[in-house]
Amino acid sequence: VRLGPQAISGGLWRDYQLGGGNVVTGFHTDGSWEMEGDDDKVYYRPVQFLVGGTWITASSV
């Protein structure tokens, strides 16, 4: 099992949700705890697993 390439999502709101198979790896905020606005970002990566020599991205975790 490994984590795939990093992705960044901006323009967050308090109840932001990632799609299935992704894990949060970090946050960037503008200094407030509300996590809302264009300066707030979440860093995430997909979970991948090896099947028959090929890395497959998980559709859910």
GUVEX-429210 format. One record per residue: residue number from 0; chain; x negated, y, z of N, C-alpha, C in turn; residue in one letter. Coordinates in Angstrom, 2 decimals. Layout:
> NUM_A_X_Y_Z_X_Y_Z_X_Y_Z_a
...
***
This chain:
> 0_A_-0.86_-1.18_0.00_0.00_0.00_0.00_-0.89_1.23_0.00_v
> 1_A_-0.48_2.25_-0.76_-1.21_3.51_-0.79_-0.24_4.65_-1.03_r
> 2_A_-0.75_5.87_-0.88_0.03_7.06_-1.21_-0.38_7.55_-2.59_l
> 3_A_0.59_7.93_-3.40_0.33_8.42_-4.74_-0.11_9.88_-4.73_g
> 4_A_-0.09_10.54_-5.88_-0.56_11.91_-5.99_0.28_12.90_-5.18_p
> 5_A_-0.41_13.90_-4.66_0.27_14.93_-3.86_1.19_15.79_-4.72_q
> 6_A_2.32_16.14_-4.16_3.26_17.07_-4.81_3.61_18.15_-3.80_a
> 7_A_4.05_19.30_-4.30_4.41_20.43_-3.44_5.80_20.91_-3.83_i
> 8_A_6.62_21.17_-2.83_7.94_21.73_-3.08_8.06_23.04_-2.32_s
> 9_A_8.54_24.07_-2.98_8.69_25.38_-2.35_10.14_25.79_-2.27_g
> 10_A_10.39_26.98_-1.73_11.75_27.48_-1.60_12.59_26.62_-0.68_g
> 11_A_12.03_26.28_0.47_12.68_25.34_1.38_13.85_25.96_2.13_l
> 12_A_14.67_25.09_2.64_15.74_25.44_3.56_15.66_24.46_4.71_w
> 13_A_16.29_24.76_5.82_16.14_23.98_7.06_16.40_22.49_6.91_r
> 14_A_17.34_22.11_6.07_17.69_20.69_5.95_17.12_20.06_4.68_d
> 15_A_15.94_20.48_4.28_15.29_19.95_3.07_15.09_18.44_3.19_y
> 16_A_15.38_17.72_2.12_15.20_16.27_2.11_14.42_15.85_0.87_q
> 17_A_13.53_14.92_1.05_12.78_14.35_-0.06_13.58_13.21_-0.66_l
> 18_A_13.26_12.89_-1.90_13.86_11.72_-2.52_13.30_10.44_-1.91_g
> 19_A_13.95_9.33_-2.17_13.51_8.05_-1.64_12.10_7.70_-2.07_g
> 20_A_11.37_7.02_-1.19_10.03_6.57_-1.51_8.94_7.59_-1.27_g
> 21_A_9.27_8.75_-0.72_8.29_9.81_-0.46_8.09_10.01_1.03_n
> 22_A_6.87_10.43_1.41_6.57_10.76_2.80_5.98_12.16_2.87_v
> 23_A_6.33_12.90_3.91_5.79_14.24_4.12_4.36_14.11_4.62_v
> 24_A_3.45_14.88_4.03_2.05_14.85_4.45_1.59_16.19_5.01_t
> 25_A_2.40_17.26_4.88_2.01_18.55_5.44_3.03_19.63_5.15_g
> 26_A_2.85_20.76_5.86_3.72_21.92_5.70_2.88_23.18_5.58_f
> 27_A_3.41_24.18_4.93_2.85_25.53_4.93_4.01_26.47_5.19_h
> 28_A_3.91_27.29_6.23_4.99_28.22_6.54_4.47_29.65_6.53_t
> 29_A_5.39_30.58_6.49_5.02_32.00_6.55_4.84_32.47_7.99_d
> 30_A_4.85_31.55_8.94_4.65_31.89_10.34_5.88_31.77_11.20_g
> 31_A_7.04_31.63_10.58_8.27_31.45_11.36_8.60_29.96_11.40_s
> 32_A_9.38_29.56_12.38_9.75_28.15_12.54_11.01_27.79_11.77_w
> 33_A_11.64_28.72_11.11_12.91_28.44_10.44_12.76_27.58_9.19_e
> 34_A_11.58_27.56_8.59_11.35_26.82_7.34_12.38_27.20_6.29_m
> 35_A_12.44_28.47_5.98_13.33_28.92_4.92_12.65_30.06_4.18_e
> 36_A_12.71_30.03_2.89_12.14_31.09_2.09_11.13_30.59_1.07_g
> 37_A_10.72_31.50_0.20_9.85_31.15_-0.91_8.42_30.83_-0.49_d
> 38_A_7.96_31.36_0.66_6.59_31.11_1.09_6.42_29.78_1.81_d
> 39_A_7.50_29.13_2.19_7.42_27.86_2.90_7.34_26.71_1.90_d
> 40_A_6.43_25.78_2.18_6.23_24.65_1.28_6.10_23.37_2.08_k
> 41_A_6.49_22.27_1.47_6.25_20.95_2.05_5.41_20.16_1.05_v
> 42_A_4.39_19.50_1.58_3.53_18.64_0.78_3.98_17.20_1.00_y
> 43_A_4.07_16.44_-0.06_4.53_15.06_0.07_3.86_14.18_-0.98_y
> 44_A_3.92_12.88_-0.72_3.33_11.91_-1.64_4.23_10.68_-1.71_r
> 45_A_4.29_10.05_-2.89_5.09_8.83_-3.01_4.34_7.62_-2.44_p
> 46_A_5.08_6.69_-1.88_4.51_5.43_-1.42_4.40_4.50_-2.64_v
> 47_A_3.25_3.86_-2.79_3.04_2.93_-3.90_2.57_1.59_-3.36_q
> 48_A_2.87_0.53_-4.09_2.40_-0.80_-3.70_1.92_-1.54_-4.94_f
> 49_A_1.00_-2.47_-4.73_0.35_-3.20_-5.81_1.10_-4.50_-6.10_l
> 50_A_1.50_-4.67_-7.36_2.18_-5.89_-7.79_1.49_-6.39_-9.05_v
> 51_A_0.88_-7.54_-8.97_0.23_-8.13_-10.14_-0.80_-7.23_-10.79_g
> 52_A_-1.53_-6.47_-10.01_-2.57_-5.59_-10.54_-2.07_-4.23_-11.00_g
> 53_A_-0.78_-3.93_-10.84_-0.20_-2.65_-11.24_0.38_-1.94_-10.03_t
> 54_A_0.06_-0.64_-9.88_0.61_0.15_-8.78_2.02_0.60_-9.15_w
> 55_A_2.97_0.29_-8.29_4.39_0.60_-8.48_4.80_1.63_-7.43_i
> 56_A_5.51_2.67_-7.85_6.02_3.67_-6.91_7.32_3.18_-6.30_t
> 57_A_7.38_3.22_-4.96_8.57_2.74_-4.25_9.76_3.66_-4.52_a
> 58_A_10.93_3.06_-4.68_12.14_3.87_-4.89_12.78_4.26_-3.56_s
> 59_A_12.43_3.56_-2.49_12.90_3.90_-1.15_11.92_3.31_-0.14_s
> 60_A_11.99_3.83_1.07_11.10_3.34_2.13_11.96_2.85_3.27_v
***
